[in-house]
Amino acid sequence: MKIKNRLSLYFTAVSSFVLLIVQVVICLTFNSFIKSDFYDHLMDRANVAAKLYLEADEISADSLNRVRESYIHSLPNEVIRLYDERNGASFIKDKNQFWTSPVIESVRKHKYLQFSEGQRQTVGIYYNDNQGNFVILVSAIDTQGNKRLNDLIGTMAILLLSVTALLFVMSRWFAQKTLEPIDKVITQMRRVRAGDLSLRVNEGNGKDEISALAHNFNQLLEHLENAFELQQTFVINASHELRTPITTMVGEIEIALNKPRTNSEYEQILRSVLNDSDRLNETISSLLELANVDMNYTQPAYKPVAIDELIWELNDYWTDKAGKGKFIVNILHLPDDQEKLQLLVNKSLLSIALNNIIGNAFKFSENKRVDCDLYADNKDIIVKITDHGVGIMPDELEKVFESFYRGTNVKGYRGNGIGLYITSKIIHLFNGTIAVDSIPGQTTTVTIKFSR
């Protein structure tokens, strides 16, 4: 069953149940009022019977006629009995006892009694007269009241059915309108294919659960797209970057074996093979790094990492590797709350990303000083890494994060063009941003920003 139909049924069932309870309360209240009113009528009949039968000798003929006129209209299935002190029926022609002695004694004991016998309602009073002490019991069936109650129940039943049908139609319409954005999201989701994960669904105004669903789905698509791109990059890099140096090395060795060479020629060939070996080693290291990133990217282990502590760990590493005074850390601002310095990330991946940037800074500046600025407040964490190297051409700033792309002014440097590509994927995985500013021949600054 679709959610919209389920919601409609749930809403209709709850509303109808509440309406049914209200109708039951109304019917019970109305029934109680009808019974109470009919008991009042029976009480009046009992008083009239007392005046008619017991006090007729104490009033004038005119008054007796008025009493009889008031008593002439009987109630439906009315029964009146007057019982003397011996519980015998008096004044009534048929002399039928009708009520048992325990009932009569109960009226005599309590002076007043009202009770129901099936549909019949009964009122009993104790009446003290100069002729003796009598018990008067009056009973009748409130056919008119029962008819009113049945009419009310019938009307309530028709109203309940009509309102239930109306509620279902209205709730179905509201549910369809409410869930319409989900239908749109589903339609957009169906367009996503494994071969093209660049599509994103519309997130709407970003204030309701549907927008949250669309946002999470877009994040999932982004992660999958990045993971597939990393896998494709690995395959392409492995097939291309490994084949080229190996082919070159094999060719050089075959040339060297074709005929005897002089020592200088062998030395030249060995140096060429050594260079190709270094290139192959660098390529294998990059592939291993890429494989590690790919493995951790799909299922990253997120843990709180203090960014300042990570920066100081990188400082120790690069000080040992590049030399003292080569990597300079500048703490520009830190928040008072140390928890504001923590990022929920995979420390290994984030270290790879920062090391790629720092490694490029030293490589393209020929081991000149590299500055690392850290700024953090209650909202943002910003890391800037600046080198004083060859820089990047203005029209190439947007391309440095593409896989296998290398700038026109760095052709003489070793590399395969996947370091910044991997770095951008990692930073985006942790919901950060990365940007590059450069003045060719002077400085290059990579800015990483994490917003809370």
N, C-alpha and C positions, 0 to 999 in steps of 0.2 A: 504494500500500500504506500502511495506517495505521501510525503510529509504534509503537503497541503491538505489532503483528504483526512489524514490522521489528526491534524490540528483542528480541522473543522468538526470532526466527530467528537474530539475531546471537549472543545469549547461548547458545542451543542449539548453534550451529555451533562456537563457541569451546570450550564445555565438552566437546562430543563429540570435538573434535579433540584436546584435552588427554587425555581418557580413552583415545582411540585410541592416542596416543603411549605412555601408561602400559601399555596392553595389549600393544603391540608390544614394548616393553622386557621385559615379563614373559615373553612367548613366546620372545623371543630368549635370554633368560637360562635359561629352562627347556630350550630346545633345546640350548644349550651344556652345561648340566648333564647332559642325557641322553646326548649324544655323549661327553662326558668319562667318564661312568660306563660306557658301552659299550666305550670304548677300554680301560678297566681290565679289563673282562670278557675282551676279546680278548687282553690281556696275560697274564691268568691262563691262557687257553687255550694261548697260545704256550709258557708255562712248563710246562704239563701235557704238551704235545706233546713238549717236549724231554726230560722225564723218561720219558715213555712209549717214545719211539723211540730215544733216544740213551743213556740211563742204565739201560735195562732190564737190561743185563748186569752192573750193579754193585749191584743191590738184590736182596733176597730175593724169593721167590715171593709171600709174603704182602703185602709192600710193593707189588709190581707189581700185584697184584689190587686193592689199595686205590686205586692210581693209575688203573687202568682203570675202577673204579666211579665215581671222581670225573669221568671224562671221558665217561661213557656218554651223558650228556644233551647233544646237539649244539645249537648255536645255529642259528637259521633261515638256510638257504642258506649254511651254513658251508663254507669252503674252507681246507684246511691244506696247506702245502707246505714241505718241508725241502730245501734246496739245498746241494750239496757245494761244494768249492772250484772246480770247473769249471762251477758254476751249473746243474748237472743235478739234476733232481728225484730224490729218494731216499726210500726206505721206503714210498712211496705206490704202490698197486697200478696205478692207471691211467697213471702216469708222465707225466701232462699237465703241461706246463711252467707254464701259467696266467699267471705274471708274467714280464716280459721281463728280460733281463740288466741293462739300466740301472737298473731298480728294485732288483734284487738287489744290485748293486754299491753303490747308494746306501745300502742298509741296512748292508752290510759296512763302508762308510766311516764312517757316523754311529753305528754300534752299535745305534741304536734309531730307528725311524721309524714315524709314524702319519699316515695320509692317507685321503681319501675318494675314492671312484670312483662318482659318482652317489649312489644310496642305500646303496651298500656302503661299510662302514668297514673299514680294514685296519691291522694292526699288524705291524711286522717287527722281529726282534731278531737280533743276532749272537751265536752260541753256540759257545764253545770247548770241545771234548770230546776225549777220548783217541782217538776214532775219526777226528777231524779237525775242521776249522772249518766250521760250518754256519750257514746263514741260514734262519731260520724265519719264515714269513709266514702270518698267520691273518686270514681275512676272513669277514664275515657281514653280514647285513642286520638292523638292529634294528627288526623289525616291531612289537614290543610298544611300544618307545619312540616310534616314528612314530605308532602308534595313540593313545598318550597325548597326543602333541603335537597331533594332529588333533582329538581330543576337546576339548583345552584351547582350540584356535582356535575350534571350533564354539561352545563355551560362551561364549567372549569375544565372539563375533559376536552371539549372542542377547542377552547382557548389554548390549552396545553399543546395539543397536536398542531394547531395553526402556528403558534409561536415557535414550537420546535422546528417545524419546516422552514419558517422564515429565518430563524437563527442559523440553521445549517446553510441556507443559501447565502446569507450575509457573511457568515464566517468563512465560507468557501471563497467568496469574492475577496474578503480582506486577506485571507491566507495567500491567495494567488497574487495579489498586489504586493504583499509583504515579501514573498519568496521570489518575486519576479527577477530581482537582481541575481539570485542564485541560478536561475535558468539561463541568464545571460552569461554568467561565469562558466557554467557547464558547457554552453555553446562554444565559448572561447577556448575552454580546455580541450574540447574535441578536435580543435585545429592543430594542437601540439603533436608533433611527430618526432620520432627518435632522430631523424635526419636533420631536423631543424628545431632547435630548442631556444631560438632567439625570441619567439613570441612571448608576450607578457599579457596577462589578463588585466582588465580595468579594475583598479582598486577603489573606485568611487571616492567618497568624501573622507574615507579613513576614520570614521567615527563609530561604526557598528561592527557586529560580528562577521558580517559578510565581507566587509572590507578587510578585516583581519584574516579571514580565510583566503581571500585573493592575495593579500600581501605575503602570507606564508607560502602559498602555492608559487608565487613569483620567486620567492627566495629559494624554494626547492628547485625550480627550473634553472635559476642562476647557478646553484651548486652543481646540478647535473651538467649544465652546459660547460662550466669551467672544468669539471672532472673529465668530460669527453674531450675537451680541447687539450687538456694535459696529456691524456692518453694518445691522442692523435699526434701531439707534439713529440711525445716519446718515440712513437713508431717512426715518424718522419725523420727525427734526429738520429735515431739508431740506424735506419737504413741509409741515410745520406752521409752523416758525419763519420760513421765508422767505415763505410766502404771507401771513401776518398783517401784517407791516410793509408789504409791497408793496401789499396791498389797502388798508391804511389811508392810505398815501401817495397812491395813485391817487384814493381817495375825497375826501381833503382838497383835492387839486388840482382835481378836478372841481367841488367846491363853490365853490372860489375863482374858477373860470372862469364860473360860472353868471351872475354879475352883477358890475358894478363894485364894488370895495371901497375902504374908506379905507386909508390907509397903515398905521394901527395894526392893522387887520384882516389886511392882507397880511403884516405883520410877525408877527402871532400865528400865521398859517397857516404861514409859513416856519419859525418856531421849532418848530412841531409836526412839520413835514416833516423838519427837522434832527434832532429827537429820534428820529423813526422811522428816519432814515438811520443815526444812531449805533447804534441797536438792530440794524438790518440788518447794519451793518459788524461788530458784535460777534458776531452770529449766523454770518456768513460766516467770521470768524476761528475760531469754535468748530468749524464744519464742516470747515475746512481742517485744524485740529488733530486732529479726530476721524478724518478720512481718513488723515492721516499716521500716527496711532496704529494704525489698522486695517491699513494697508499693512505697517508694521513688526512688528505683533503676530503675524501668521501666519508670517513668516520673519525673526525678530529676529536681528541680528548680535551675538552675545555676545562681549564682550571684558572683560578685567579692568579694573575701574574703582576707583580709590582714593576711598573715600567722603569722606575729609577734604578731599582736593583738590577734589572736586565741591562740597562745602559752601562752600569759600572762593570758588570761581567764582561760586556763587549770591550770596554775600555782596557781591562786587564788582558784580554785575549789579543787585541790589536797592538797594545803596547809591547807585548812579548814578540809579536810577529813582525811589526813594522819598525819598532824602535821607540825609545822613550821620547816623549814630546811630539810624536807624529799624530797621535789621535787625541784631540782635546775635547773634553766634555764641559759644556757651559750650562749650568742650571740657572735659567732665567727666572722662573717662578714656580713655586710648589704650593698646593693648597694646605690648609691647616689640618684637614682630615686626611689621614694617610690612606684611608680606603678609596679616596677619589683618585689615587694613583694606580689602582688595580684595574686590570683588563681581564675579561673572561675570554681567554684565548688558548691556543695550543702553543706552548712555549717553544717547542722545537721548530715549528713552522715559522713563528714570528722571528726567531733567531736566524733562520735561513734567509728570510726576507731582508732583515737589517744587514746581515753579513754580505749579501749580494750587493747592496748599495755601497757599503763601506769598501768592499773589495774593488768595485768599479772605480770608486773615488781614488783609491791609491794607484790602481792600474793606469787610469787615464791621466793622472797628474804626475806619473813617474815617481811615486812614493813621497810626494810633498805632503805638507800638513793637511789633515782633514779635521774639520770642526763639526761637533755634534751638539746642537742646542736643544734643550728640553724645557718646554713650557707646559704647565698644567694648572688648571683652575677647577672650579666645581662643575664645569660643563664640558671642557675639551682637554684633550691631551695631544700636544703637537711636538713632533720630533723633526728637526731639520738637520740634514747632513750636507755639508758644503765642502767642495774640493776646489783646488786652484790648478785645473788642468786644461785640456784642449777645448772643453766645452762642447755644446751641441748647437748645430745650425738651427735658426728660428723655424724654418719650414719642416724640421725633422722632430720637433718636440713632441708632437702628437703620435709619432710612429715608434718611439723608443720602447713602448710597452707591447709592441707586436712581436710575435714569435719569429726568431731568426733574422730580425731586422738589425742592421748595423749601420751606424752613421758613416757618411762619406769621408769624414776626417779621422776615422779610427781604423782604417783598413790595415794600418801597420801594427795594430795591437792584436794579441791573441784573443779569441773569444768565438762564441757561436750564436750570440744574440738571443739567448733564452733566459738570462739571469733576471733582467727587469720584467720580462713577461711573467716568470714564476712569481716574482715579488708582488706584482700588481694583483695576481690571482689570490695570493695569500692575504694581502691587505684587504681586498674586497670581501674575502671569506669572513673576516672579523668585523665587517661593516665599517671599515675605515676608507679613507680616500688618500690617493697619492698623486702628487703633481710635481713637475720639473720646471725649473726656471734656469736659464743659462745665458751667459755672455761669452760667445766664442773666444777662446784664447785666454779667458780670465777665470771665471768661476762657473760652477754648476751646483745648484741647490735642489735637493730632493726633499719635499715636504710631505710628511705623513701625519694625518689627523684622524683621531678617534673622538667621536662625539657621544655623549651619554644620552 
